[in-house]
Amino acid sequence: MPGCGHGAIVIPPLMSSDEAPIWGPNPANQERAEGRDARISTVQQAFRKFIEDDYVLVVRFVMRMGASLEDAEDAAQQMAEKACRKVKRGGWQQISHPRAWARKVALNDYRAQRRNEIPFSSIMDVAEAGPGHAELIGQARDMIALLQRLDEDCRAVIAFDLDDIPGPEIAVVLGKTQEQVRDLRKKGRRQLSKFLPDAQGGEGQW
């Protein structure tokens, strides 16, 4: 399972050094401390569930962009590390589209690996297989040959669509307008239809 550092997920503390627990007989102080602890617990639980639910899906997404299983797992691991740092700094809850954000961060990391040819696999832990891992990876491999026929922008939009990421979120994380995303989707579908005649559907389909 991915996480902060090596081994299992470790949710870092959200309190900074100047937010030490408030002690004393004052009931108002105790109430403030309890409220803050409740907020921290809620964020931690939401983050843990997100990583558990989406980590393998992020690996599959990066594979659809052309990565090997090893490189995709490295990119997803880096995404989990960056997400942990956001939790620690109190920025995780500021991410409005976490599923799209996670895929974009992992994709950027994969592209950096490929561009710089840094052997991340030699310095990062390989993530343990989670439930459905083999099935999801098999599906990703079945799609790679088709998606590799698309140019990079079209491939990214279609890969987001396959993970049911809404168009507006795709536009935000790719730095494009919604119209540009729609145009790339149409272009990608046209190209795919040459090789897969029944490739069609609405939003979230290809």
Helices and strands as residue ranges (DSSP letters): G 17-19, H 27-64, H 69-89, G 92-94, H 98-116, G 120-122, H 133-147, H 152-162, H 167-174, H 178-193
